[in-house]
Amino acid sequence: MKLSGHTVLITGGASGIGFAFAERFMKSGNTVIVCGRRESKLKEAKEKYPELITRVCDVTDETERLALFEWIKKHHPGVNVLVNNAGIQQRYHILKADIIDNWADYNKEITVNMEAPIHLAMLFSQYFAEKPGKTAIINVTS
């Protein structure tokens, strides 16, 4: 796959590994869109790279994932690479974890690391299948 001339969407792209991906993709001649749940981090990323396109999106929320997909189709139909990068990793001792009172916390990790990338991959794979040319979905996991 040619590494330049693409329009790339990176979830969790305002900091960490996602931001490093964004920098590399931009330096290779790609248009890059990053989304994340923290508007402050997106603003910092945009200040460093004004050409970066940003959007607030919490991928743990199904309605926000759907809204992101519709926004991409309407405003950035050239997207042909999806990088499912958003993720969290909590530290806990499985034998001492309070499953009853803290299930919501554990479920959030499952949602962001598994459900969201699968859902986005399913949405974008159908969209990408209709596009001429090369497309790709890259999954980064915690």
Secondary structure, 3 states (H helix, E strand, C coil): CCCCCCEEEEECCCCHHHHHHHHHHHHCCCEEEEEECCHHHHHHHHHHCCCCEEEECCCCCHHHHHHHHHHHHHHCCCCCEEEECCCCCCCCCCCCCCHHHHHHHHHHHHHHHHHHHHHHHHHHHHHHHCCCCCCEEEECCC
